[in-house]
Amino acid sequence: MSKRQIAQELQCNFNMSGETVFHGEDLAIVKKELEEPKYRTAFDRNFWIWEEYNPKYTYILSADVSRGDGNDYSAFHIFKIETMEIIAEYQGKATPDLFSNLLVNAGKEYGDCMIVVENNSIGYTVLDKLREIAYPNIYYSYKASHDYIDPLSAETMNNTVAGFTMSLKTRPLVIAKMEEFIRNKLITVYSKRLFNEMETFVWHNGKPQAMRKYNDDLIMSCAIGCWVKDVVYTVNKREIEYKKAFLTCMTKSDTIITTTIPGQIGHKLAKYEDAKKKYRDFIWLLKG
């Protein structure tokens, strides 16, 4: 339970509009971890990298897409799953085709990692480009439940959709998941751009959103990554452990069942019948 929920439910202290979604104490801890990136690359030098690819680790790329000509930015983060560090980040006003190429190049650079794109109106354009390029690891989900499904299975099903669906149902869930990760110190943030958005991400009429004239593109990208990590990797790992435990409990029996009857060609006494015959032959020993 977050500090805001504790204040509301237990202390009857209802927050007013304008309070930040992320608690001030948590933001202070995040601020201490901020670092300048090792590299600033891409065509606009807005792709910031803190750590290079290491084949020992698993990575995911989560992205929030915009048109590239308005007030919003296109943004993506690359997470190192084992430690939940954000080791690369992009924020810029790239057109959908340029942004698609950025995603593909970044995904390949980090071992063909899973790319999770918000499938809004512009996001579909980016996803079509990824499929046209035949990128091998795109996030798919069921249309109704938004649960993850692996790409190979999704190709043969009609009730799946590429990308992550950001809706009135899923938006508060992914934001709550990011707040939980920040509050419990389960994620490491190095980017001052993301930190600045966290400072201006507030509750307005009961809804989390950026202050007027500020953006939340990096927050939405990060929140999607937190959600996918918790739902896809944590839940799937738990299911795999359940299946392993189930398989280890299975045993093999060598019992032979005969369906022949005495007098039939090939009939052989089953082991238990042979034991019964020996028991009958030597019953007199037991009777004395």
N, C-alpha and C positions, 0 to 999 in steps of 0.2 A: 504494500500500500504506500503510495506517494505521500509526501508531507502535505500536499494540498488536500488529498483525500482524508488524511488523519485530522486535519484542521476542520474539515467539513463534517465528517461523520462522528468524530469523538469530542471535538472541542466546540462544535457548533459555530465555527468561525468561517463564514462564507466569504470566499474571495471575490473581490470586485474586478470589473473589467480593467485590463491594463496590467495585471500581474503576469510576470513571465511564467511560461510553461515549465521551464527548468528552474529549480530552486537556486537561490543565490549562493548557498554553500556548495552545491554541486558545480556551479559555474566557476567558483573560485578554484576548485580542485582541477577542473579542466584547463583553466588558464595557466596553471603552473606547468602543464605538459606541452604547451605550444612550442613549436620549433619552426625555423625557416626550412623550406624544402632544399634538398640537395640539388635538384634540377628543376628548371622552368623551361618547358619545351612546348611543342605543337606550333602551328602556324602563327598563333597569337601569344605564345609563351604563357598561356594560362593553364597548361597541364603541369601540375606540381607533383613531384615525386620525392618521397622520403626514403624509400627502400626499393632496391632492385628485386627482380624475380628470383625466388629460391625454389628449386624443384621439390624440396622437402615439405613444402607447405601447400595448402589449398587456398585458392583465391576466388572471390566473386566480385562482379562489377554490377553496381546498381545505378540506374540512370533516370533522370527526370528531364523531359524534352520540352523545348519551347520553339517558337517559330524562328527566333534569331533576329527579329527586327522590331521587337517591342520592348517593354520594360523588364520582362522576365528573361532569365538566362537558361541555357541548357547546362546541365550539370551531371557529373557522375563521380562515384567513389569506388575505389578498389579496396576491399577488405582482405586481410589475412585471417582466415577462419579460425585457426588454432589459437591465436592470441587476441583476435578482434581488434587489431590495429588498422586504422585507415592509413594505408601506406602510399596512396596516390589519389589525386583529386583534380577535377577539371570544372571550371565555371567560365562560360563565355557565350557570346552571341553568335554561335555558329549556325549556319543554315542546316536543315535536316540531312542533306546529302553529305556535307562536310562532317557533321556530327556522327553520322553512320560510319564514315571512314575512321574517325577518331576512336569509336567504340571497337571496331574490328581490330585496328592496330594495337590498341591497349589490351584487348582480350588475348590476342595472339602473343603479345609480349609477356603476358603473365600466364602462359601455359594453356591457352585456349580455355580460360576460366569461364564459368557461367555468366552470361550477360542477362540482367534483369532490367527490362525497359518498361516504364509506365505506358500502357497502351491507350492513351487518350487519342484524340483525332490526329495530332501530329506524330504521336508515338507509333501509330500504325504505319506511317510512311517510313520511319526508321526501321521498324521490324521487317517490313517488306524488303528493304534494302539489305538487311542482315541475311534474310532467307535467300535473296537473289545472289548474294556473295557466297551462300552456302556455309555460313558460320556454323560450326558443329555443336555449339553448346548454348542454346537459347532457352530461357525460362518459359515453361508452359504451365497453364493452370486450367482447372475445370471452370466452365462458365458459371455454374450455379453456386458452387461452394468456395471457389477461388483456391482450392487445394492444389498443391504442386503435383505435376505428373511428368515423368521423364520424357524427353523429346521423341525418342523412338516410338513409344506407345502413343504419344499424342498425334503423330502423323497419320495414324490409321483410325482416329476417332473423330466424331463430329461434334462432340460436346466439350471441346477444349479450345483454348485461345492462347495465342502467343503473347508473352509479356504479362505484366502485373496490372490488374484492374484496380485503379484508385476510384473508389465510389464513396457515397455517404456512409456506407457500412464499414468499409475497410480503412478509410482515412483516419478516424479516431483510434483505430486499433494499432496502426503502424506508428502513429505519433506516441501513443502510450507505451508501445514497445521500446521506442528510442529513449523515452524518459526513464523507463525502467532500467535500461542498459546504462544510462548516464548515472542515475541515482545509485545503482549497485556497483559502479566502477567496473563494468564488464566490457567497456569499450575504451580505446585510447584514441584521442583526437589530437592531431598536431597542427591542424589548419586554423589560422587566425580568421580566415574568411568564414568558415563554418561557425567558429566561436562568436563572431560578430552577429551572425544571423540568430544564433541561440539567445543572445542578449536582447534581441528585439522581437522575439517570438512570444506572443502574449495571448492571454485569454480575452476574447471579445464577445460579449453576450453568450458566454458558455461555450464558445468555439475557439480552438487554438488556431491562430493565424499571425502573419507578420504585421507589425505596425504599419500604419499608412506611410507610403513612400519607401518602404523597405521590402526586401525579398525573402523568400523561404525556399528557394530552389534547392540549395544544398541540404537544408533540413529534410525536405521530402526525399531526396536521393538517399541520404543517410538512413532515414527511417525505414525505407523499403529494404535496404541492406540488412538492418537489424531484424526486421520481420522475417526475411527469407532465411537468415542464419538460424533463427530460433525455430521456425516452422519446418524448413526443409532439412537442415543438417542435424539439428538436435533431435527432432521427432523421428526422422528416418534412421538415425543411429540407434535410437531406443528400440525401434521396430526390428532392426537387424539383430540386436542383442536378444530380443524375445525369440526370434526365429532360430538363432543359434542355440538358445537354451532348450527350445522345443526339440530340435534335431538331436541334441545330445541325450535326450531322455528316450529316444527311440531305441528299441532292441530288436535283434534278429533271432528268430526261432528256427531250429533245425528239425522240428517235428515232421515226420513223414506220414501222410495219410494214404491208406490204400483203399481203393474203391472196388477191388476184385472180391469174389466170393470163393469159398473152398470148392475145389474141383475145376475152377476156371483156369485155362492155360495162362501161365505166368503168375499165378497167385502165390503170394508169399505172406507168411504170417507177419503181422506188424509187431513191433517190439513189445508193445503191451500185451498182445495175444500170446507171444512166446513166453513172457513172464507169467501169465495166467496158467499156461500149460505146465510150466515147471512147478508152480505153486500147487496145482492139482496132483501132480505126480508124487510130490513129497509131502502131501498134507498129513500123512500118517505119522511123520516125524513130529509134527506139531502136536498131534493128538496124544502122542505117547503110546 
